[in-house]
Amino acid sequence: MIPVGIAAIVCGVVGVRRAKRGEASNGRMARVGLVLGSVITVPTACFLMWLIVGLHDAYA
């Protein structure tokens, strides 16, 4: 899920910048993609870090 979230964040940032310059008319959808990408990436990354640390401690 992390690669998909990162792609959503990157596309959201690009879309917001284009909307600010007037090159695109869908700035609201770009912000939604940016937020949803962040919402999926941050908890997934935290969970994976918790899992890796937990497994490391279990086998150390």
C-alpha positions in Angstrom: 0.0 0.0 0.0 2.9 2.3 0.6 3.8 2.7 -3.2 0.2 3.4 -4.0 0.0 6.0 -1.2 3.2 7.7 -2.3 2.0 7.8 -5.9 -1.3 9.4 -4.7 0.7 12.0 -2.7 2.9 12.9 -5.7 0.0 13.1 -8.1 -1.9 15.2 -5.5 1.0 17.7 -5.2 1.4 17.9 -8.9 -2.3 18.5 -9.4 -2.5 21.2 -6.7 0.4 23.0 -8.2 -1.1 22.9 -11.7 -4.5 24.1 -10.3 -2.8 27.1 -8.6 -1.1 28.0 -11.9 -4.4 27.7 -13.7 -3.4 24.8 -15.9 -6.0 22.5 -14.3 -9.5 23.0 -13.0 -9.6 20.1 -10.5 -7.7 21.5 -7.5 -10.3 20.1 -5.1 -9.8 16.5 -6.4 -6.1 16.9 -6.3 -6.3 17.9 -2.6 -8.5 14.9 -1.9 -5.9 12.6 -3.5 -3.2 14.2 -1.5 -5.1 13.8 1.8 -6.2 10.2 1.0 -2.7 9.3 0.0 -1.4 10.6 3.3 -4.1 8.9 5.2 -3.2 5.5 3.7 0.6 6.0 3.7 1.3 7.2 7.3 -0.5 4.5 9.2 0.8 1.8 6.9 4.4 3.0 7.4 3.9 3.2 11.2 2.4 -0.3 11.3 5.3 -1.7 9.2 7.9 0.0 11.5 6.1 -1.5 14.5 6.1 -4.9 12.9 9.8 -4.8 12.0 10.8 -3.6 15.4 8.6 -6.2 17.1 10.0 -9.0 14.9 13.6 -7.9 15.5 13.0 -7.9 19.3 11.4 -11.3 19.2 14.3 -12.9 17.3 17.1 -11.0 19.0 
